[in-house]
């Protein structure tokens, strides 16, 4: 009996101990959950009974240097729905559609796909948003949203860039300064029941967003307008693949204007600009559309390489003067070609050699052999050192996305023929930005400045958060060489191929360039790039400009297609800046019709009208040659001494029957 009682007590004691242990574990766990993990579980509970709706921050604006707003954001509204809360989705969508047009089929497809929260419509104004709210549809609500606006549409398109519908910058400054302008989104926390339905008396909370910073550019809207207007005219007149230009302050490195045509409307970046494109995007595959958009949004001044051609002769000339191997008056006897290591390298005018000329005249005539001889005097190592010093082996780091670097043959692999052609800008691929930076250094007493395009970053109250100032890179040539170069560049405009950029009353220096395009590893006989660079005023340069015309249809000469564009931009810009003196009466001449005349008749006619004649021919000109084409065309108004290019061929006698 006692033995049984003892066993029973032992069992009870064991059971009690086990139960006590279980209760101890449960109490310990409860204590641990309620005390040590309280915050974590409160957060989880809050997440279960609330839904989180993001409130986008107001994206910062973009201003030009004078405070003109080039890009800004406006507050709009977005309609959302949670289908599980809607009593009758078809009735709800019909009600919404009666106020604003929506794609009902698209919403229903998203519901069938199982989306728990659906964006019905974005970009509503307050009137429409209030109308939707007044419908009091269960499971439908309206939130704040942001819409990006570009008031000038395609103006400065490749500088500004654009954003996605979610305000993410994907091109231009919108992309490179996305983090600066985005700000910090806010949140709208809505209390819900276990089924996700909004509680009538819930503790909803709204956390306001923090707006992004504004950026102020170095771009001047007026100068940008002058550039874009001139480029559009140049595009219409020359029917090229593209035309582009940069205007830079030589003393500070500030980019005052930058543009490329074709461009696109920033408000509808996925539409083709009808002014330039005749395409049907609806007929394209997705891959074709992506390729088209990539080309359209790409900034060729930053991201594309080109061979500068004769504009690069300014670099070779600067090196020769700086190393004292030549002076502006050094004479050269050019026979139309030069043989380097057994390879005959022709001048562009090899059929009509320039003969004996000074370096200044060689620059005026853009005579290739002159600059090949300078390279030989210097040695390829020295010339390559100036290529480096002028920045052609380093990016400009302007601040725009997708900037590429040059493509140069390394010095150790550079043979004598390649060094000779490099002297006149062939076989060297650079960006237009690298070229304008170097031209700016020549104009700025030899001091190279860091190009920049963003001047300030400011908050919504106008407080300066960050400021960018002119920055010196290095002295690339002496002040003496800079003065000599500027005077020779002035002579190119006054007496040589740059006549179409001449401006009465102000001293302009310039240099033309024409380069054959490299297609599949070979230079094309038909496709070329025409360019022109200019600085002014020569006595104290303030502005440098570079104009590039890609694949012009009617003439490949930079003097004909690019120089007039540069001249127009400079004339307008100097007048705007107050540099232009009182205008004198300008003499304009109507271009005569020379087609059909003999070469001798055309020469006499041009001379009598104060027009400078340049001849394009594949043969040595003889008396029986006649004019078969000309540029500019007959009837166009040009200034005195403007360059007129004619194409001639041997007269073919008509056969008689």
Secondary structure, 3 states (H helix, E strand, C coil): CHHHHHHHHHHHHHHHHHHHHHHHHHHHHHHHHHHHCHHHHHHHHHHHHEEEEEECCCCCCEECCCCCEEEEEEEEEEEEECHHHCCCHHHHHHHHHCCCCCCHHHHHHHHHCCCCCEEEEEEECHHHHHHHHHCCCCCEEEEEEEEEECCCCCCCHHHHCCECCCCCECCHHHHHCHHHHHCECEEEEEEECCCCCECCCCCCEEECCECCCEEEECCCHHHHHHHHHHHHHHHHHHCCCEEEEEEEECCCCEEEEEEEECCCCHHHCCCCCCCCCCCCHHHCCHHHHHHHHHHHHCCHHHHCCEECHHHHHHHHHHHHHHCCCCCCCCEEEECCEEEECCEEEECCCHHHCCEEEEHHHHHHHCCHHHHHHHHHHHCHHHHHHHHHHCCCCCCCCCCCCCCCCCECCCHHHCCHHHHHHHCCCCCCEECHHHHHHHHHHHHCCCEEECCECEEEEECCCCCEEEECCCCEEEECCCHHHHHHHHHHHHHHHHHCCCHHHCECCECEEEEEEEEEEEECCEEEEEEEEEEEEEEECHHHCCEEEEEEEECCCCCCCHHHHCHHHHHHHHHHHHHHHCCCCCCCCCCEEECCCCCCCEHHHHHHHHHHCCCEEEEECCCCCCCCEEEEEEECCCCCEEECCCEEEEEEEECCCCCCC
